[in-house]
Amino acid sequence: MSDTHAQTVAYVRDTMLPEQEPPLTEKGIVKWMRENLFSSITNSILTLLAIYVIYTVLSALLPWFFGGVWNAGSLQECRSVLEAFGKTSHDGACWAVIQERWNQFLFGFYPSDQYWRPTLVLVLFLVAIAPILFSEFLPKSMFVFTAIFPFIAVWLIWGGPFWSPLLVMAGFVVGYAVYKVLSNITGGTLAGLGAVAAAIIWWLVLTPMIGDSLSRMVASPQVESAKVELPLRLEAVDEELGDLETQRENLGAGITESLATLTDLEEQIAAARENDSDVSSLLSEYEVARSELAVLRAEDRGLQNEMAILGDERARVNLLNNRVQNIEELVASLPELRQTATDLRANLPDSVASLQISTNLPEDVSDEDADLLEDALAAESALVNAEIAIDGTYSTLGNVGLRPVSSNDIGGFLLAMLMGVSGIVLSLPLGILLALGRQSDMFIINKFCVFFIEVIRGVPLIVWLFTASLLLNYFLPPGTNFDIMLRVIIMVTLFSAAYIAEVIRGGLAALPRGQYEAADALGLDYARSMRLIILPQALKISIPGIVNTFIGLFKDTTLVVFVGLFDPLKQMADSIRSDSAWTGIYWEVFIFPGFIFFLLCYSMGRYSLYLEKKLQREHR
């Protein structure tokens, strides 16, 4: 027994062996490659084939990408630079077009002296969306700024007096006040309808009246002083334009001299290459000359921007000056023009009195009545023009705020961001309502939502854009000026909402029936059960589909090219290639906006993955 015990004790370890390094094949990059790239013969063959394809593609693309020209004034000059370094036009990209027209890609034709406004909107947008995306890290008080940001953004982008966003926000206050008053009398549904009606009346009727009254109140004392100050301002602008033109002429001489120097160096380099001589010193001189030319061109672009800004200001001041000088005559002529138009209409027969155009008249209309209708239309046109001139004068003089910018001047990625963000923000809540309405037991609401979703999804987006651009005006009252960008945003929002509704309906259908029964067992009404139990789970399930729809919506903003808006892809590329300096350039003007689209869409996709992980959608 003792011997057996002694032998057993001898095999008991009383110290740990020191740690050893794992085999080379079981650690680091070697292990990863063995498990993921070369785990089998088939996988190894496919890996080697993929490496060969990637190498072939990158060996052709990377020299073209990184061997391009960044400083040039035209496509021909890009090719000359490449030839000076012994390359062909296919060996390097002409990125100079991006450096020359980057502002056009980003801002379209937005006034260059107002670039700070959309830039500020982007910064404020990041601040406003931060508490939504990262709510666990930021205080809830930031949601107040998130709520008022849309009004600030619209005012910054389109401009106008500072009271415009305040009047729009006041509409929500009015609607809420009406809801609180009516909810104690009629109940929630009628109170909600009354609140919506009150807000619409405020926005469509009272807001324009109050805004015009404030503009006239501010502008009236300035009319007389403007008659004296505007001509002086015109003279000052003309003098500044003359000085800038002189500077450009002097700068043009320097640019011409630099171009001649570059041409001479190119000839010397070509001759040296033919004689097999060393061209390194000539290439150094060539690079210095190109750098000097780039500086001169940058100064010239700065002068061009200043002249463009002054030219726009001169046009505005000149138009305002002409209106101010004639404002008293226009105001005095309004009663007479109005009376003349009324009398002419009154003398027309009933079959003609309601016509708004003088073409395609009924066959029984006499020549005298036709002439009388044309006189009436001319008088009404003169009256409308006079009223527009007066209103425009008072609006400009009374604009205590930012300079107005037309929607036609907005383009590029500014346009894509405005439409994409607006569509995303507005389509999500609308899509949720449509999804709930499609599952409703109320017959009318159910069938309306089904009809809306199926009609919208059954027609291509381009058709709805044409509808917004061309057909919508036929259903509006005569004389209504409905901004084209607003029409397109509405159609894009409705189109996206239909797809969002189906994505969310899939999330609702994926929930077990027990969740609905649990909500009923807790005694929750429909609204609370949806808000607290059903929708949070359905939205978590639907996150990939929702983000995928948003990415598609953002990319589809390029389709606005078909309704005359300047998208950052096709329309911008065509406008740049229409310049004789860049005629023939192709890939560069598509790669740059494509790269920006990729960054934005990739960021949305990565945030989707982050959100899924944070909400623990897999319930692990």
Secondary structure as UniProt FT lines:
FT   HELIX           2..10
FT   HELIX           24..26
FT   HELIX           28..36
FT   HELIX           41..66
FT   HELIX           75..84
FT   TURN            85..86
FT   TURN            89..90
FT   HELIX           96..107
FT   HELIX           112..114
FT   HELIX           116..133
FT   TURN            134..137
FT   HELIX           140..142
FT   HELIX           143..158
FT   STRAND          160..161
FT   HELIX           163..183
FT   TURN            184..186
FT   HELIX           188..201
FT   HELIX           202..206
FT   HELIX           207..219
FT   HELIX           220..222
FT   HELIX           223..274
FT   TURN            275..276
FT   HELIX           280..325
FT   HELIX           327..346
FT   HELIX           350..353
FT   TURN            363..364
FT   HELIX           367..397
FT   STRAND          401..402
FT   HELIX           407..409
FT   STRAND          410..411
FT   HELIX           412..438
FT   HELIX           443..457
FT   HELIX           461..466
FT   HELIX           467..471
FT   HELIX           472..475
FT   TURN            478..479
FT   HELIX           484..510
FT   HELIX           513..521
FT   TURN            522..523
FT   HELIX           526..529
FT   HELIX           530..534
FT   HELIX           535..541
FT   HELIX           543..556
FT   HELIX           557..563
FT   TURN            568..569
FT   HELIX           570..577
FT   HELIX           580..582
FT   TURN            583..584
FT   HELIX           587..615
FT   TURN            616..618
//
